[in-house]
Amino acid sequence: MIVILIAFVTGFVIIFLTSTAPFESIKAFMSVPFSNTYFFGNLLATMVPLILTGLAASIAFKSNEFNLGIEGQFYWGALAGTAILLFMKESSPVLTVPVALVVSAAAGGMMASVSALLKSKWNVSELISSLLIGYSLIYITDFFLEGPMLDKNSGLISSQAIPQNFMFARILPPSNLSAGLFIALGLVLLLHLLLEKGTYGLKIAFYGENSRFAKYIGINGKHVVFVSMFLSGALAGVGGIVEILGTQGRMIRSFSAGYGWNGIAVALIARNHPLWVIPAAFLFAFLESAAFASSIFADITPEISKVIQAAVFFLVTASLWKNKRKKG
């Protein structure tokens, strides 16, 4: 809580230094996102992909693995799901949408599990491999959008539009909030039960705290790493297609607002606890929405949210590092 307060104070100081009417700007920053259903609905819509990428980072970090390819897995899952939706566009949405969700999860999970495989076979750092593979996936996705999947009539570098009957139902119109929120919350509950109440969650916790002790009591470390990385990538992939079906309506180049990277910060703030991911994602979504909305009504640059997010990320990371040194 103190970390978040310090980060907000840092942002307000910058507003005082850059705004001609700082008090009005701060008031707009804090109040506009809650002023009507449009702004509040968009705030919650921004929170949905952050919940899913935050969960993706949490399950990897819980097992003491570092999945830095979440942004790429988010894109790859979105691309795979979009391809399925367009290929099966004549089919019933009752069949097609679940298939797209499963394919997106599998696509993201398989890309993340490559890092687990490289680590188990040749002791390649998953931090480096996931980062490099993640960046590669973004460029490969761009290749498909600029080539085989390009809709030349859209005026954008994008795929064809998803059939309207496949799109998630809207909540709080005219905002972008959709029923994808319920998928995100459902996965939070599911992951909470898996990590906090299930036997597998205990294995991950043991392995994450002390891999040598986990091996001593019979836990298969390679299996834990593989499954946790696969689930991490799968959640990122689901986040990508949920964003397409809930907000975008088509796969657009660079459609992500850094959701994969922000998801890592969300996981750090939540201390890798699935239920705490919700308020952490709400905080980051609020910063994004507040900066954008208040820039319309006051002389605030939208980049102020990035400054506060960076301050939160820095302070939380420093706090975790300090606690880790004390524990060591």
URNOR-V142840 format. One record per run of one state. SS is the DSSP state (a for helix, b for strand, c for the rest). FROM is the first residue (numbers start at 1). TO is the last residue. If there is no record, write none. Layout:
ss=SS from=FROM to=TO
ss=SS from=FROM to=TO
This chain:
ss=c from=1 to=1
ss=a from=2 to=18
ss=c from=19 to=21
ss=a from=22 to=34
ss=c from=35 to=36
ss=a from=37 to=62
ss=c from=63 to=69
ss=a from=70 to=87
ss=c from=88 to=92
ss=a from=93 to=122
ss=c from=123 to=125
ss=a from=126 to=146
ss=c from=147 to=157
ss=b from=158 to=158
ss=c from=159 to=163
ss=a from=164 to=166
ss=c from=167 to=169
ss=b from=170 to=170
ss=c from=171 to=177
ss=b from=178 to=178
ss=c from=179 to=179
ss=a from=180 to=197
ss=c from=198 to=198
ss=a from=199 to=209
ss=c from=210 to=210
ss=a from=211 to=216
ss=c from=217 to=220
ss=a from=221 to=248
ss=c from=249 to=251
ss=b from=252 to=252
ss=c from=253 to=258
ss=a from=259 to=269
ss=c from=270 to=273
ss=a from=274 to=297
ss=c from=298 to=303
ss=a from=304 to=327
ss=c from=328 to=328
